[in-house]
Amino acid sequence: MIEIRPTSLETAIGAAALQRACFPAPFPEDLLFSGDEVAEHIRRFPEGQFVALHEGLVVGSCTNMLASREDWNAHRGWADAIGGLSLARHNPDGTVLYGVDVSIHPEFRGQGLARRFYQKRFDLVQELGLEFYGTVCRLPGASESGLSAEAFAQQVLAGERIDSPLTPFLRIGLRYGGLIHGYMDDEESLHAGAILTWEPTR
Ligand SMILES: CC(C)(COP(=O)(O)OP(=O)(O)OC[C@H]1O[C@@H](n2cnc3c(N)ncnc32)[C@H](O)[C@@H]1OP(=O)(O)O)[C@@H](O)C(=O)NCCC(=O)NCCS
């Protein structure tokens, strides 16, 4: 059985190690969290950090922060939007739950873990009375498609192509809101990211 729990200082190192299994090269290693940075996420916003544990090992992690609506609307690049890997831009008064990362170990994908983490995110939006959830998703299938990032995203939206993160997040119920160019140093995604949101029904 796989349990979802708040990330603790004991599981912070496992969460950092998981990043390395989930984002292999050419993804830049300097964009991955260290154990100390995960500990900093817990200090800043404990309610927003989750891990999935299988027999005591971290097989999934989910990192979140709060952003003001103004900061969300600015659609900055990832590093700037989050204020570096320690999430210095987390704003305790923010009304937008910003999805910083969700990572599932390759051997545990396709078993509904991302969906379970997303349910935690949606519950948090409701519990904290936030306006909405927002994230910006990689498009790692874009570069090998030979298409522009826009054309690739449109084909994924139309169900004509699969992208390993965008397809699951659309199935989970996130709404596409366009692309940010230069979102991240991410060759596979042609450096673009797809804006995705979810709003609660009240
Ligand atoms: C993207 C990722 C988080 C998905 O996690 P996951 O636990 O495998 O996803 P789930 O099993 O919860 O799947 C959610 C839905 O997407 C579908 N899905 C998952 N992977 C899919 C794929 N590669 N192709 C098509 N559909 C897929 C599932 O069937 C499910 O749909 P359903 O519930 O309607 O049947 C995981 O692949 C991952 O960690 N990737 C590497 C890290 C990453 O890219 N993170 C996101 C950064 S933007």
The ligand as a Tripos MOL2 file, in Angstrom:
@<TRIPOS>MOLECULE
LIG
   48    50     1     0     0
SMALL
NO_CHARGES

@<TRIPOS>ATOM
      1 C1          3.7090   13.2880  -14.8560 C.3       1 LIG1
      2 C2          3.6460   12.3120  -13.6880 C.3       1 LIG1
      3 C3          3.6950   13.1270  -12.3910 C.3       1 LIG1
      4 C4          2.3280   11.5120  -13.7510 C.3       1 LIG1
      5 O1          2.2480   10.7010  -12.5750 O.3       1 LIG1
      6 P1          1.4270    9.3070  -12.5130 P.3       1 LIG1
      7 O2          1.3220    8.9260  -11.0890 O.co2     1 LIG1
      8 O3          2.0210    8.3370  -13.4410 O.co2     1 LIG1
      9 O4         -0.0120    9.7500  -13.0440 O.3       1 LIG1
     10 P2         -1.3890    9.0000  -12.6990 P.3       1 LIG1
     11 O5         -1.1340    7.5380  -12.6470 O.co2     1 LIG1
     12 O6         -2.0180    9.6470  -11.5170 O.co2     1 LIG1
     13 O7         -2.2260    9.3060  -14.0000 O.3       1 LIG1
     14 C5         -3.1960   10.3490  -14.0950 C.3       1 LIG1
     15 C6         -3.9540   10.1540  -15.3880 C.3       1 LIG1
     16 O8         -3.0930   10.3420  -16.5060 O.3       1 LIG1
     17 C7         -2.9990    9.1500  -17.2970 C.3       1 LIG1
     18 N1         -1.5650    8.9830  -17.6440 N.ar      1 LIG1
     19 C8         -0.5240    8.9050  -16.8030 C.ar      1 LIG1
     20 N2          0.6260    8.8120  -17.4970 N.ar      1 LIG1
     21 C9          0.2630    8.8120  -18.8110 C.ar      1 LIG1
     22 C10         1.0120    8.7390  -20.0050 C.ar      1 LIG1
     23 N3          2.3720    8.6510  -20.0110 N.pl3     1 LIG1
     24 N4          0.3290    8.7700  -21.1760 N.ar      1 LIG1
     25 C11        -1.0150    8.8860  -21.1840 C.ar      1 LIG1
     26 N5         -1.7850    8.9640  -20.0750 N.ar      1 LIG1
     27 C12        -1.1370    8.9320  -18.9010 C.ar      1 LIG1
     28 C13        -3.4640    8.0340  -16.3850 C.3       1 LIG1
     29 O9         -4.0400    6.9760  -17.1340 O.3       1 LIG1
     30 C14        -4.4990    8.7490  -15.5450 C.3       1 LIG1
     31 O10        -5.7090    8.9140  -16.2520 O.3       1 LIG1
     32 P3         -7.0810    8.2360  -15.7390 P.3       1 LIG1
     33 O11        -7.0530    8.3390  -14.2310 O.co2     1 LIG1
     34 O12        -8.1030    9.0900  -16.3560 O.co2     1 LIG1
     35 O13        -6.9940    6.8560  -16.2170 O.co2     1 LIG1
     36 C15         4.8350   11.2950  -13.7380 C.3       1 LIG1
     37 O14         4.8880   10.7390  -15.0230 O.3       1 LIG1
     38 C16         6.1960   11.9080  -13.4330 C.2       1 LIG1
     39 O15         6.6150   11.9760  -12.2710 O.2       1 LIG1
     40 N6          6.9500   12.3550  -14.4530 N.am      1 LIG1
     41 C17         8.3040   12.8880  -14.2690 C.3       1 LIG1
     42 C18         8.3150   14.1730  -13.4980 C.3       1 LIG1
     43 C19         7.5050   15.2430  -14.1650 C.2       1 LIG1
     44 O16         7.5610   15.4420  -15.3700 O.2       1 LIG1
     45 N7          6.7420   15.9980  -13.3540 N.am      1 LIG1
     46 C20         5.9060   17.0530  -13.8130 C.3       1 LIG1
     47 C21         6.6900   18.2710  -14.0650 C.3       1 LIG1
     48 S1          5.7020   19.4590  -14.9470 S.3       1 LIG1
@<TRIPOS>BOND
     1     1     2 1
     2     2     3 1
     3     2     4 1
     4     2    36 1
     5     4     5 1
     6     5     6 1
     7     6     7 2
     8     6     8 1
     9     6     9 1
    10     9    10 1
    11    10    11 2
    12    10    12 1
    13    10    13 1
    14    13    14 1
    15    14    15 1
    16    15    16 1
    17    15    30 1
    18    16    17 1
    19    17    18 1
    20    17    28 1
    21    18    19 ar
    22    18    27 ar
    23    19    20 ar
    24    20    21 ar
    25    21    22 ar
    26    21    27 ar
    27    22    23 1
    28    22    24 ar
    29    24    25 ar
    30    25    26 ar
    31    26    27 ar
    32    28    29 1
    33    28    30 1
    34    30    31 1
    35    31    32 1
    36    32    33 2
    37    32    34 1
    38    32    35 1
    39    36    37 1
    40    36    38 1
    41    38    39 2
    42    38    40 1
    43    40    41 1
    44    41    42 1
    45    42    43 1
    46    43    44 2
    47    43    45 1
    48    45    46 1
    49    46    47 1
    50    47    48 1
@<TRIPOS>SUBSTRUCTURE
     1 LIG1         1 GROUP 0 **** ****
